[in-house]
Amino acid sequence: MLEVRDLRTYFFTDRGVVKAVEGVSFSIAPGRTLGLVGESGCGKSVTALSLMRLVPPPGRIVGGEILFEGRNLCELSEEEMRRIRGARLAMIFQDPMSALNPVLPVGFQIAEAVLAHERVSRREAFERAIAMMREVAIPDPERRARSYPHELSGGLRQRALIAMALVCRPALLIADEPTTALDVTIQAEILDLLARLREHFRLALLLITHDLGVVAQTADEVAVMYAGRIVEYAPVREIFHNPQHPYTRGLLRCVPRLASSGERPRRLETIEGAVPNLLNLPPGCPFADRCPEVRPLCREGEVEMIEIAPAHFVRCVARGSPILPSSSASRDREQVRAS
């Protein structure tokens, strides 16, 4: 369905080049969910925008391939991409209030997605919008279709965005922090809805989040991202029961847990230090300055991703990852100049 190979997305600013996405690779099969996790600013949302070919200037994709249903999206014209975007490839954005037009009824906005990709009458498009609103469990969809975004609750706005994304029956859905700013009850409802729709429509789902609880509930595979790179990639059970990268272990230690009967409460641990400046990344592993297992070799060059168990990949010198030769750095500079 989707295979991303060595994706690189840079932002060219007056202060220098920001390598927001650096050599990212992953794949998603039909009916499967990949959870993309990491701290804020690690490149998750830029990865999603790259897949949609919606990276805002001064950013642009400078290398890699995005193979979707056998076609490299990086090679398509903007007109070809518009035909795919919203029809075969759809995205739910973080903030439903800013993603929805405040001066148009919700049902009209969903119907517009149909009219943009299919030759149907406005009446049929509006009927399909109401049907999809019913599919995503919006109560009284005939009335809600004529409501404006500010007249809906946060949970209903999020459902309306999901309806807009799915009304053309896409093959791949990208959900960027779909439960942000929602209370716990509504979060659970939205996640259950996404899981049901994935199974019903056999969707491939890329779920972007910083919430490991959401990942545990929803994902089949997990990619852990740090400073624009994927540092660990494995089935969800492996990530939670056998994490290998020090950053993944640090994230899991930050998750609050209820103490069992008779057990002393455990203090939340933190990952010391801060995310490096992407304008001036340190040599070698970008996590080295915060890593409790750092060794001199970690700072000598780019760390390669290796497979340490079936379908379990990690980028860590302490786990046996080799250091790529310095020629890889010059290759990056040549890619930037060529772009």
C-alpha positions as CSV (number, residue, x, y, z in Angstrom):
1,M,0.0,0.0,0.0
2,L,2.5,2.6,1.2
3,E,6.3,2.3,1.2
4,V,8.5,5.3,2.2
5,R,12.2,5.0,1.4
6,D,14.9,7.3,2.8
7,L,12.5,10.4,2.9
8,R,14.3,13.7,3.5
9,T,12.5,17.0,4.0
10,Y,14.5,20.1,4.7
11,F,13.6,23.7,5.5
12,F,15.9,26.3,3.9
13,T,15.9,29.3,6.2
14,D,18.0,32.4,6.5
15,R,19.8,30.8,9.5
16,G,20.6,27.6,7.8
17,V,19.1,24.2,6.7
18,V,16.7,22.5,9.1
19,K,16.7,18.7,8.5
20,A,13.2,18.1,9.8
21,V,12.9,14.6,8.2
22,E,16.2,12.8,7.7
23,G,16.3,9.4,6.0
24,V,12.9,8.1,7.2
25,S,11.7,4.7,5.9
26,F,8.6,2.6,6.7
27,S,5.7,0.8,5.1
28,I,2.0,0.2,5.8
29,A,-0.1,-2.7,4.5
30,P,-3.9,-2.5,3.9
31,G,-5.9,-2.9,7.1
32,R,-2.8,-2.2,9.3
33,T,-2.0,0.7,11.6
34,L,1.4,2.2,12.0
35,G,1.9,4.4,15.1
36,L,4.5,7.2,14.6
37,V,5.5,8.5,18.1
38,G,8.0,10.9,19.5
39,E,8.4,14.2,21.3
40,S,7.0,17.5,19.9
41,G,9.3,18.8,17.2
42,C,10.8,15.4,16.2
43,G,9.4,15.5,12.6
44,K,6.1,13.5,12.9
45,S,3.8,16.1,11.4
46,V,6.4,17.1,8.7
47,T,6.5,13.5,7.7
48,A,2.7,13.4,7.3
49,L,2.7,16.7,5.3
50,S,5.5,15.2,3.1
51,L,3.3,12.2,2.3
52,M,0.5,14.5,1.3
53,R,2.9,16.8,-0.7
54,L,1.7,19.7,1.5
55,V,5.1,20.8,3.0
56,P,4.9,24.6,3.3
57,P,7.7,26.8,2.1
58,P,10.6,27.2,2.8
59,G,10.4,23.5,3.2
60,R,10.6,20.9,0.4
61,I,11.3,17.2,-0.1
62,V,14.9,16.9,-1.2
63,G,15.3,13.1,-1.4
64,G,13.7,9.7,-1.1
65,E,10.7,8.0,-2.5
66,I,7.0,7.8,-1.4
67,L,5.6,4.7,-3.1
68,F,1.8,4.7,-2.9
69,E,-0.2,2.0,-4.8
70,G,2.9,1.5,-7.0
71,R,3.4,5.2,-7.9
72,N,6.2,7.5,-6.5
73,L,4.3,10.5,-5.2
74,C,7.5,12.6,-5.3
75,E,7.5,12.4,-9.2
76,L,3.8,13.4,-9.7
77,S,2.7,16.8,-11.0
78,E,0.6,19.0,-8.7
79,E,-2.4,18.2,-10.9
80,E,-1.9,14.5,-10.5
81,M,-1.3,14.9,-6.8
82,R,-4.6,16.8,-6.4
83,R,-6.5,13.9,-7.9
84,I,-5.0,11.5,-5.4
85,R,-5.1,13.8,-2.3
86,G,-8.5,13.5,-0.7
87,A,-9.6,10.6,-2.9
88,R,-7.0,7.8,-2.3
89,L,-4.9,9.5,0.3
90,A,-6.6,11.5,3.1
91,M,-5.5,13.2,6.3
92,I,-7.1,14.3,9.6
93,F,-5.4,17.4,10.9
94,Q,-4.6,18.2,14.5
95,D,-7.0,21.0,15.2
96,P,-10.5,20.5,13.8
97,M,-11.5,24.2,14.5
98,S,-8.7,25.5,12.2
99,A,-9.1,22.7,9.7
100,L,-12.8,23.4,9.2
101,N,-14.1,26.6,7.4
102,P,-15.9,28.6,10.1
103,V,-18.4,30.2,7.7
104,L,-19.6,27.1,5.9
105,P,-22.0,24.4,7.2
106,V,-20.2,21.1,8.1
107,G,-22.2,19.0,5.7
108,F,-21.5,21.4,2.8
109,Q,-17.7,21.1,3.5
110,I,-17.9,17.3,3.5
111,A,-19.9,17.3,0.3
112,E,-17.3,19.6,-1.3
113,A,-14.8,16.7,-0.9
114,V,-17.0,14.5,-3.0
115,L,-17.6,17.1,-5.7
116,A,-13.8,17.7,-5.9
117,H,-13.1,14.1,-6.9
118,E,-16.3,12.7,-8.4
119,R,-18.9,13.7,-11.1
120,V,-22.0,13.7,-9.0
121,S,-24.8,16.2,-8.4
122,R,-24.7,18.5,-5.4
123,R,-27.8,16.8,-4.0
124,E,-26.1,13.3,-4.2
125,A,-22.9,14.7,-2.7
126,F,-24.8,16.2,0.2
127,E,-26.7,12.9,0.7
128,R,-23.3,11.1,0.8
129,A,-22.0,13.6,3.3
130,I,-25.0,12.9,5.6
131,A,-24.5,9.1,5.2
132,M,-20.8,9.4,6.2
133,M,-21.7,11.6,9.2
134,R,-24.1,8.8,10.2
135,E,-21.2,6.3,9.6
136,V,-19.0,8.2,12.1
137,A,-21.7,8.2,14.7
138,I,-22.7,11.9,14.5
139,P,-26.2,12.0,16.1
140,D,-29.0,13.5,14.0
141,P,-26.7,14.0,10.9
142,E,-29.4,15.7,8.8
143,R,-29.6,18.6,11.3
144,R,-25.9,18.6,12.1
145,A,-25.0,18.8,8.4
146,R,-26.4,22.3,8.4
147,S,-24.6,23.3,11.6
148,Y,-21.5,25.5,11.6
149,P,-18.2,24.2,13.2
150,H,-18.6,26.5,16.3
151,E,-22.0,25.0,17.0
152,L,-20.5,21.5,17.4
153,S,-18.5,20.1,20.4
154,G,-14.9,19.2,20.0
155,G,-15.7,15.5,19.7
156,L,-18.3,16.2,17.0
157,R,-15.9,18.5,15.1
158,Q,-13.3,15.7,15.1
159,R,-15.9,13.2,13.8
160,A,-16.8,15.7,11.1
161,L,-13.2,15.8,10.0
162,I,-13.0,12.0,9.9
163,A,-16.2,12.0,7.8
164,M,-14.6,14.5,5.4
165,A,-11.5,12.4,5.1
166,L,-13.4,9.1,4.5
167,V,-16.3,10.3,2.3
168,C,-14.3,9.4,-0.9
169,R,-13.3,6.0,0.5
170,P,-9.4,6.5,0.5
171,A,-7.0,3.6,0.8
172,L,-4.7,5.4,3.3
173,L,-5.7,7.7,6.2
174,I,-3.2,9.8,8.0
175,A,-4.4,10.9,11.5
176,D,-2.2,13.6,13.0
177,E,-2.8,13.7,16.8
178,P,-6.6,12.9,16.3
179,T,-7.3,13.1,20.1
180,T,-5.5,16.3,21.0
181,A,-7.4,18.6,23.4
182,L,-10.2,16.0,23.8
183,D,-11.2,14.7,27.2
184,V,-10.5,11.0,28.0
185,T,-14.0,9.7,27.3
186,I,-14.1,11.4,23.9
187,Q,-10.6,10.2,23.1
188,A,-11.6,6.6,23.7
189,E,-14.7,7.1,21.4
190,I,-12.6,8.5,18.6
191,L,-10.0,5.8,18.8
192,D,-12.7,3.1,18.8
193,L,-14.3,4.8,15.8
194,L,-11.0,4.8,13.9
195,A,-10.4,1.1,14.7
196,R,-13.9,0.2,13.5
197,L,-13.6,2.3,10.3
198,R,-10.2,0.8,9.6
199,E,-11.7,-2.7,9.8
200,H,-14.9,-1.8,7.9
201,F,-13.1,0.0,5.0
202,R,-9.8,-2.0,5.2
203,L,-7.9,1.2,5.6
204,A,-4.2,1.6,6.0
205,L,-3.8,4.0,8.9
206,L,-0.8,6.2,9.9
207,L,-1.5,7.3,13.4
208,I,0.7,10.2,14.6
209,T,0.8,10.8,18.3
210,H,3.0,11.5,21.4
211,D,0.7,9.4,23.6
212,L,2.0,5.9,24.1
213,G,-1.4,4.8,25.6
214,V,-3.0,5.6,22.2
215,V,-0.4,3.6,20.4
216,A,-0.8,0.6,22.7
217,Q,-4.6,0.6,22.1
218,T,-4.5,1.2,18.3
219,A,-1.3,0.4,16.5
220,D,0.0,-2.9,14.9
221,E,3.5,-1.6,14.3
222,V,5.3,1.4,15.9
223,A,8.0,3.7,14.6
224,V,9.8,5.8,17.3
225,M,11.1,9.1,15.9
226,Y,13.7,11.5,17.3
227,A,15.3,14.6,15.7
228,G,13.9,13.7,12.3
229,R,15.1,10.1,12.3
230,I,13.3,6.8,13.1
231,V,15.4,5.2,15.9
232,E,13.3,2.1,16.5
233,Y,10.7,0.2,14.5
234,A,8.9,-2.9,15.7
235,P,5.5,-4.6,16.3
236,V,3.6,-2.9,19.1
237,R,4.1,-5.7,21.6
238,E,7.9,-5.7,21.0
239,I,8.1,-1.9,21.6
240,F,6.3,-2.2,25.0
241,H,7.8,-5.5,26.2
242,N,11.3,-5.4,24.7
243,P,12.3,-1.8,23.9
244,Q,15.9,-1.6,22.6
245,H,16.7,2.0,21.9
246,P,17.5,4.2,25.0
247,Y,15.1,6.8,23.8
248,T,12.2,4.4,23.5
249,R,13.0,3.1,27.0
250,G,13.0,6.7,28.3
251,L,9.6,7.4,26.7
252,L,8.1,4.3,28.3
253,R,9.5,5.4,31.7
254,C,7.7,8.7,31.4
255,V,4.3,7.0,31.2
256,P,2.4,7.2,34.5
257,R,1.3,3.9,36.0
258,L,-1.1,3.0,38.8
259,A,0.6,1.3,41.7
260,S,-0.8,-2.2,42.5
261,S,-2.0,-3.1,46.0
262,G,0.9,-2.9,48.5
263,E,3.3,-1.4,46.0
264,R,5.0,1.9,46.7
265,P,4.1,4.7,44.2
266,R,6.7,5.1,41.6
267,R,8.0,8.6,40.7
268,L,7.8,9.6,37.1
269,E,11.2,9.6,35.4
270,T,12.2,12.2,32.8
271,I,14.7,12.2,29.9
272,E,17.4,14.5,30.9
273,G,18.5,17.3,28.5
274,A,16.6,18.8,25.5
275,V,16.0,17.9,21.9
276,P,19.0,19.1,19.8
277,N,18.7,22.2,17.5
278,L,18.0,20.8,14.1
279,L,19.9,23.7,12.6
280,N,23.1,22.5,14.2
281,L,22.8,18.8,14.9
282,P,25.8,17.2,16.8
283,P,27.9,14.6,14.9
284,G,26.8,11.0,15.2
285,C,23.7,10.0,17.1
286,P,21.5,13.0,17.8
287,F,20.4,11.4,21.1
288,A,24.0,11.0,22.4
289,D,23.9,14.0,24.7
290,R,20.9,12.7,26.5
291,C,21.7,9.0,26.4
292,P,22.6,7.0,29.6
293,E,24.4,4.4,27.4
294,V,26.4,6.8,25.3
295,R,29.9,5.7,24.2
296,P,32.6,7.5,22.1
297,L,31.7,5.6,18.9
298,C,28.2,7.2,19.1
299,R,29.6,10.6,18.1
300,E,31.8,9.5,15.2
301,G,29.3,9.2,12.3
302,E,25.8,8.5,11.2
303,V,24.3,5.4,13.0
304,E,22.8,2.8,10.7
305,M,19.4,1.0,11.4
306,I,19.8,-2.7,11.8
307,E,17.4,-5.6,12.3
308,I,18.0,-7.2,15.7
309,A,15.0,-9.6,15.7
310,P,12.3,-10.5,13.1
311,A,10.6,-7.2,12.1
312,H,12.4,-5.3,15.0
313,F,14.8,-2.6,13.8
314,V,16.9,-0.2,15.9
315,R,19.4,2.6,15.3
316,C,21.8,2.3,18.3
317,V,25.6,1.6,18.6
318,A,25.0,-0.2,21.9
319,R,22.8,-2.7,20.1
320,G,25.4,-3.3,17.3
321,S,24.5,-0.7,14.7
322,P,27.5,0.1,12.5
323,I,28.6,3.7,11.9
324,L,28.2,4.8,8.3
325,P,31.2,6.1,6.5
326,S,31.7,9.9,6.4
327,S,30.9,9.9,2.6
328,S,27.2,9.7,3.6
329,A,27.5,13.3,4.9
330,S,28.9,14.5,1.6
331,R,26.0,12.7,-0.1
332,D,23.5,14.7,1.9
333,R,25.2,18.0,0.9
334,E,25.1,17.0,-2.7
335,Q,21.4,16.2,-2.5
336,V,20.7,19.6,-1.0
337,R,22.7,21.4,-3.7
338,A,21.0,19.4,-6.5
339,S,17.6,20.3,-5.1
